Amino acid sequence: MGSVLLNILFSFHIIASVGLVLLILLHAGRGGGISGLFSGMVETFDGAGIVEKNLDRLTIILGIIFAATTITLFILL
């Protein structure tokens, strides 16, 4: 039973790490970034597009999942 839960935790950790890398690469650097291609003309009052805000939220959520799985795996192993 313990190995099944450990395998599930490893799976979440791998998915979170790959997703985190991909989302970070999508963020805008000094230029427009890849996310600028999808945002188009839609901008909010503070200058950040809706797509950029959603990208930030997803990156934060995956970062929290990655940190939680890292700490849990460290404790269990």
N, C-alpha and C positions, 0 to 999 in steps of 0.2 A: 504494500500500500504506500509506503514511504517513497519508494522509487518512482511510482506513478506520479505522485505529487511533485517530486523533484524534476521529473521530465517535463511536466506541465509548466513549472516555474522557469526551467531553462528555455522552453519554447517562447514564453512571454518575454523573457530577457532578450532573446535573439531578435524577435519581431520588433521589440521596442528599440533596440540598438540600430537595426537597419533603417527603421522608420525615422529615427532621430537624425541619422546621417543624411537621409534624403530630404527631410524637411529643412535642415540647416542649409543644405546646398540650394534650396529653393529661395531662401531669404535674399533680400536685396542687399547688395554690398554698397560700394560707392556709386555704382550705376543704377540702372533700373532693376536689374535682377530678373530672374525667370518669372517671378510672381508679377512683375509689371506687365508681362505679356497678357496675363489673364484678367487683370483688374480693369483694363480699358479706361473709360472716362469716369467710372464710378469712384468718387472720392468723398470722404466725409469732411466735416468742417476743420478738423485738425490736420488734414493733409494725408492721412494714412488711409489707404484703400480698404474696402471691406475684405478683400481677399487677403491682404497683408495682416489684418487683425485676426482673421480665422487661422491663418498660418501660424501666427504667434501663439494663439490658444492651443492649437494642436501640438506645437513644439513644447510648450510648457507641460501639457498633460503627458506626452511621451517621455519627457525628461523626468517627471515625477515617478512614472511607472518604472523607468530604467533605474533610477536611484533606489526605489523600494525593492526591486528584484535583486539589485546588486547587494544591498545590505542583507536581505533575507538569505541569499545564497551564501554570503560570507558567514552568517551565523550558523546555517545548517551544515556547511561543509567545514 
